[in-house]
Each structure stands twice: as C-alpha cells, then as structure tokens.
Amino acid sequence: MKTLKIANIPGDGVGKEVVPEAVRVLHTIADLHGGLKFEFTEFPWSCDYYLKYGQMMPEDGLKQLQHFDGIFLGAVGNLNLVPDHVSLWGLLIKIRREFQQVINIRPAKRLKGIASPLMNPNDFDLIVVRENSEGEYSEVGGRIYQGEDQISIQNAVFSRKGTERAMRYAFELASKRKAKVTSATKSNGIVHSMPFWDEVFQDVAKSYPHIETDSQHIDALAAFFVTNPSRFDVIVASNLFGDILTDIGAAIMGSIGVAPAANINVNGKYPSMFEPVHGSAPDIVGKGIANPIGQIWTAKMMLDHFGEQEVGSHLLEVIEQVTESGIITPDVGGSATTSEVTDQIISHLKK
C-alpha cells in the first residue's frame, strides 16, 4: 500500500468549500486504485486564525508541515479581515519560500463543455513554468524620505542558478509534451535582468537541440495568449510574467475557477504544495456554487507529482466528461452546485 500523508489547508472563503470536495475525489480514487491511500491532516490556518492569534500560522507552523509528503491548499486571503500582503506573505508565500518551492507550474487547456470567451480558441493545451523564488517578487528594496520626497525602491533579483533551474525544468517538461519552449522576456525595455534572462535561455537551449524554441516579449506574448493560444506548448517565465500569463490562461479557459497550480520543491528536502489559481471569492462564500474543478484538477497535478500519472490523466478525462455533459457551475454558464459537480465526477470515476 502506497500511503501519502498530506497536510490539508483549506484556508479562506471558498477554499473551505472546494478542498473537502477534492478530498472526496481523492479518497474515491484511492478506494478504486486499491494500492493507494491518502492520510489528510487539516490545519485551520487562515485570516480567521490571524484575527484570533495575530499570525497566519503558528511559529512552528513550517516545522509541523515539513515531514508531510505534500501540502494541499485551498485559498488564502480576505481583504475585509486582513491586508493581502499580510495574509499572503504570512502563509502562502512563506511556505513557498521556506520550503524552496522554486518552480510554479500552471496548465491551461480548452475543457470540453466550457465555453472560452475567445472567438476561435481552437484546442489550446499549454503550461506555464514560472520561476517561483526570486525575480520581481524579491524582498530586496525599501523606502526613504517622507512626503513628496518619498522614494520606494523594489529590486528584481535574477540569479543564474534560479533562472537556469526554471528553464531546464521547462525543457524537460517539453520533452514529454510537444517539444516546444517559449521564453517570456522584455529585453527591449528592461535592460539588465531581461538580456541576462535571454542569454541563459539561449545557453540552456543548446543542451536540448531536439526542442523548438521561441522568445517573445511579454506584451506580445500576452496578446498571443488571447489571439492564438494553440501555438504554445511550454512557456517559461519570470515570477511576475508567469503570474500574469497564468491568469490570462485561466481567463481564456472560461473561468479562473477551473485553473490549477503546483509549487514544486525540486531538491526533495521539503514537500511541494498544490493550490488552485483562484482566490477566496468572498462574494460567493456560502452559496454552494464555487467551482470545484480548479481544486480537483490541482489534485490531479498532485497525483502526477507522486508518480500516479495514469490515475491523474484519467481524472482529467473524467472532469471533461462531466463538463461536456453540462454539469457545470454558474461561473462557466451552468446551474450545478459545488457538490453536484463533485458527485458527478465521483460517479464517472466509479463507472
């Protein structure tokens, strides 16, 4: 029996609604598999926890998490309770940074039965590999002076190690897909870090002569995501560029509620973390209409990470069977509830 010990953090808002649904799906998969078992331990860390204890997680929170095989997170943030920079840096980003989750991967594909807002979406199927530890989201910088003389400086930090690591991950991933990697750059406007990024990309590409390469400035690349997303396979991007592109990727799928993500630790020292792209969606909390697909597709990515690619691929096929049948939530034009979508996915898994 293969037992996976998973730290379960529903977090805020609809995270508390969709995580239990995805857990139901994972338990069903384990039961059907026969040789797979999930042991979930739930942690209540959230903005509500912050209001009670003055911190998003306890001082020894990371120590509590470090021995799990993986972390399954829902959503973090409630601006009505806690400022976003406090909630994100106190929980989500803290886990990413301290557990050296240096790669973020987010797929986007046209799902059967879900209408894309694009007029001619074709059958796009792409994945963005985002450098997840430095770049534009570094902590280097500060403020000086006051009043009208006040100056704010935010430094973008690009190391060769971090940049090359993300790029090699992208090339390895492309080797298993359609053998094409596109680099997101802006070297015509950002004169130090982006020419450096381009140079590293060209150096890494030499090790993968069988992989087709392309380099696009981020503004043009964002436009191509809208006008012709099917031209892409794997895109490698900096922290900020990857963040922006993947929200566009979610949008062209029809809803951010269906988009999954994984934060990968590549050295094996700490667990990786799996979380959907969507936020806590306080406007629909308690209505029972949150889309569970983003969380369930995230569970598929967790299965892939643990070597269960066959099971993961089957789960994604089942998700599309359900969406194609019209059992979808209101955010993508349907009328089904959160639990009704999950019930249908479980029913199809059991067929």
Secondary structure, DSSP 8 states (H G I E B T S, - for coil): -EEEEEEEEEESTTHHHHHHHHHHHHHHHHHHHSSEEEEEEE---SHHHHHHHSSSS-TTHHHHHTTSSEEEEEE---TTTS-HHHHIIIIIHHHHHHTT--EEEEEEE--TTS--SSSS-TT-EEEEEEE-SSBTT-S-EEEES-GGG-EEEE--B--HHHHHHHHHHHHHHHHTTTSEEEEEE-TTTSTTHHHHHHHHHHHHHTT-TTSEEEEEEHHHHHHHHHH-GGG-SEEEE-HHHHHHHHHHHHHHHT-GGG---EEE-SSSSS-EEE--S----GGGTTSS----HHHHHHHHHHHHHTT-HHHHHHHHHHHHHHHHTT---GGGT----HHHHHHHHHHHHT-
